[in-house]
Amino acid sequence: MHRQFATPLIALTLLASGCSTIDDWGGIVPTAVGSAPFVYHPPVQQGNVITQEMVNQLRPGMTKSQVRYILGTPTLVDAFHQDRWDYYHRMVEDGVETERYRLTLFFTQDELTSMDGDFRPKAGAAVQEKGQQVYTVPEAED
């Protein structure tokens, strides 16, 4: 008689425990697994790799296809703002974020007009910031 109730009770307990989260247990399991010796944490790269050399090739007036050729497909193109491209990059090694940067490009009538983010074009390149005025980045003084 007890066996008839024990099996469904065990099954019900196992199913109900699937609804709880690891956080309900005080975070013991992830901490123990994450700090265990000899556990391999693969590096995780997300987004587009952008270098300063790539950004230095960008010029105002470039078409979207020219920019795509240099930087690759953007990480994010907003369906409501087709004239804005966002490039993001994030690198995590051994559970620690080692790199994070972003670059946002703005277009007007399919031509590059300005950029924002963690990169700046090289000295001497004409750029337009926030759609206000065109200026030339001054040469670095020695």
N, C-alpha and C positions, 0 to 999 in steps of 0.2 A: 504494500500500500504506500509506503514511504517513497519507494522508488518511482512510483507514478508521479508524485509531486516534485521529487528532487530534480529530475531531468528538465522539466519545463521551467522550474525555478532557476536553475543554473543558466539555462539558455536566456531567460528573461534578464537575469543579472548581467550577463555578458553583453546583451544588446543595449541595455540601459547605460552601461559604462562607456559605450561608444559615443554617447551624447556629451560626456564631459570632456574637458580639454586638459592639456598638460598643465596649463596655468592653474587649474583647480587643485593640482597636486603641489602647488608651491614652487613650480619650476624646477623640481629636483631632477627630473629625467633629462631635460636638455642640458642642464649644467653638468651633470655627471657624464653624459656622452660627449659633450663638447670639450671637456677638459681631460678626457681619458687619454692616456699616452698611446701613441702609435695610431691615432685616428687620422686618416687622410682627409684634408679639406681642400678640394680642388679650387684653383683660382677661377673666379667667375667674372667674366667681362661682359658688360652690357652697354649697348649703344654703339656709336660710331667713334673710331679712333680719329682724332683731329690733331694735326701737328701745326706748329707755328709756320713751318714752310708752306703748308697747304693754304693757311689763311693769308700769307704774304702774296699768294698768286691771285687773290680776289681783287677785283677792281670795280668801282661803280660803273653801272651800265652793262655789266655782264648779264647774259640771259640766264634763265633758270637751268637750261640744259648745260650751259658752260659751267655753272656753279656745281651742278650735279656731277659733271665729269671730274671736277677737282675734288670735291668733298664726299661724293657718294650720295646715296638716297638719304634724305633727312630722317631722323628718328621719328619726328612728329610733324605732320602737316594737318593743321586744323581745318576741318571741313567748312567752317564758317569764316575763316581768315586764310584764304588760299595764298595770300601775298606774304605770309610769315612762315618761315621754316625754322624748326628747332632741332639742333644737334646736341645730344647728351652723351656723356661717357661716364662709366663708373666701373672701377676695378676693385674686387675684393679678393684678398689673398690671406689664407689661414684665418678666415673669419673677420679680418680687419680691412676696412676700406682704405685703400692706398692711393687711389686717384678718383677725382670727381671734377668734371668741368662741363660747361655748356657754351653753346654759341647759337645766337638767334640772328637770322638774316631776314631783312625786310625788302620786299620788291614792290615796284610801282610799274604797272603795265609791262610785266614780265622782265623788268630790268632791276638789278641789284641797286638799292639806294642806300641802305645803312645796315650796320651790324651792332650787336650788343652781346656781352658775355665775358668770358674769361680770357679771350684773345683780343689782341689789337693788331691792326695791319702794320707792316714794317714802316720805318721812317721814310718820308718822301711820298707816300701814297695818298692820293686824294680820297677822302672819305666824307660821308654825310652822317652826322649823329642826330638821331631822333627826328629826322625829317626837317630840321631847321635850317642849317646853313652848311655849305661845302667849305671845308678847310683842308689844308695839307698838314700832315703830321710832321713836326719839325725834326730835323736831323739831330741825332744825339750828340751832345757836346763831350769832347774828350777830357 
